[in-house]
């Protein structure tokens, strides 16, 4: 519309140009000649005049417009020249589009992220062979069943585990649980001597001598080569009213050079009035510890019972010369010496 308005303004401006009257005069002369020839009515003359005027104006516009057309043409050209900036503005979106394509290029960069994701989906697939490899490793590594075999422990290992748990219970003061644990340990592995000895100690401290003696007896039945256990069982048997000699004699072959064992057996024999055998065991004990006054005193008692007075006096004298007698025992030895010297 602005272009049309401009064209109308140009026409209005150029309607007063001097060259516009010539075509109008020619038209009027023609109209006059026509009017004189035919005598048309007034209305027709008016219409013809109007038409002629319009034709003259159009012709004048056309003639005037030829140079103006160049101007008009120049104006559109100017518009066209002005349009390229507008076109540039209109084409600016394509430029962002060109920039968007780098953005699309960046989106492929983002799409490579999915592409890594695809390898990631592939890596799980590769992870499956890895798992398969690991399972294959695990299959030869069914040495890992050794862990299962570790769970299927040997009786010794199971007994050791129970023993350790029982020790932990004992350290926490749960004596009942500890006793049950040690019993379980020796029921799994009867030759677990540490568990057996600890169990016996707890039973003795609890005053349960009967169960303690049964535990000791079972252990010695399995393995009589345990002098300390035999001495403990014999002591409990003596306190229970029996001699304990049989227990000590079964283990005697495995107590070679053990002066304590010999002396203990000698005392048991002496209490059973078997003084000759007792004297022999005391003498065996004194060979390992010649300065033990108590064993000399025991030997003197057995020799006196065997009517071997001179040997008894010599034994009491050696006892009196020792340094490990208590005052009560020293008094006893002195009285024996006084009686035997009369």
ABEGO torsion letter per residue (X at the ends): XAAAAAAAAAAAAAAABAAAAAAAAAAAAAAAAAAAAAGBBAAAAAAAAAAAAAAAAAAAAAAAAAAAAAAAAAAAAAAAAAAAAAAAAAAAAAAAAAAAAAAAAAAAAAAAAAAAAAAAAAAAAAAAAAAAAAAAAAAAAAAAAAAAAAABBBAAAAAAAAAAAAAAAAAAGBAAAAAAAAAAAAAABAABAAAAAAAAAAAAAAGBAAAAAAAAAAAAAABABBAAAAAAAAAAAAAAGBAGAAAAAAAAAAABGBAAAAAAAAAAAAAAGBAAAAAAAAAAAAAABAABAAAAAAAAAAAAAAGBAAAAAAAAAAAAABAABBAAAAAAAAAAAAAAAX
